[in-house]
């Protein structure tokens, strides 16, 4: 049995860019990708953020339609 351990990974921007490129090669048959320009990276990041927000909205609507009440504390 494994015990989950909370981990925080810190990385500088160049390291993140390199890891993103490596991650993209995992799903391509050619195992070859080119670095993308800054505007394309912004577009790609925006698309990922939009997908995550859509998932949050979907879960929120589902919870509200089932009558789940979420309590919020104002600080």
C-alpha positions in Angstrom: 0.0 0.0 0.0 1.3 3.5 -0.9 0.9 6.6 1.2 0.4 9.8 -0.9 3.0 12.5 -0.2 2.2 16.1 -1.1 4.9 17.4 -3.6 5.4 20.9 -5.0 7.5 21.2 -8.1 9.2 24.5 -8.8 10.6 25.2 -12.3 11.8 28.2 -14.2 10.2 29.2 -17.5 12.9 27.6 -19.8 12.6 24.3 -17.9 8.8 24.4 -18.4 9.2 25.0 -22.1 11.6 22.1 -22.4 9.3 19.8 -20.5 6.3 20.8 -22.6 8.2 19.9 -25.7 9.2 16.5 -24.3 5.6 15.9 -23.3 4.4 16.6 -26.8 6.8 14.0 -28.3 5.1 11.3 -26.2 2.0 11.4 -28.4 3.6 11.8 -31.8 4.8 8.9 -34.0 7.7 10.9 -35.4 9.0 11.7 -31.9 10.0 15.1 -33.3 8.5 18.5 -32.5 9.6 22.1 -33.1 9.5 24.8 -30.5 6.5 27.0 -31.0 6.4 30.8 -31.1 5.3 32.8 -28.1 1.9 33.7 -29.5 1.2 30.0 -30.3 2.1 29.2 -26.7 -0.3 31.8 -25.4 -3.0 30.4 -27.6 -2.3 26.8 -26.5 -2.3 27.8 -22.8 -5.6 29.7 -23.3 -7.2 26.7 -24.8 -6.1 24.5 -21.9 -7.4 27.0 -19.4 -10.7 27.2 -21.3 -11.1 23.4 -21.1 -10.4 23.5 -17.3 -12.9 26.3 -16.8 -15.5 24.4 -18.8 -15.0 21.4 -16.5 -15.5 23.5 -13.4 -18.6 25.1 -14.9 -20.0 21.7 -15.8 -19.4 20.3 -12.3 -20.9 23.4 -10.7 -24.0 23.1 -12.8 -24.3 19.4 -12.0 -24.0 20.1 -8.3 -26.5 22.9 -8.4 -29.0 20.8 -10.4 -28.7 18.0 -7.8 -29.4 20.4 -5.0 -25.9 20.3 -3.5 -25.3 23.5 -1.5 -21.8 24.7 -1.2 -21.0 26.9 1.8 -18.6 29.8 1.2 -16.9 31.8 3.9 -16.2 35.5 3.3 -12.9 36.5 4.5 
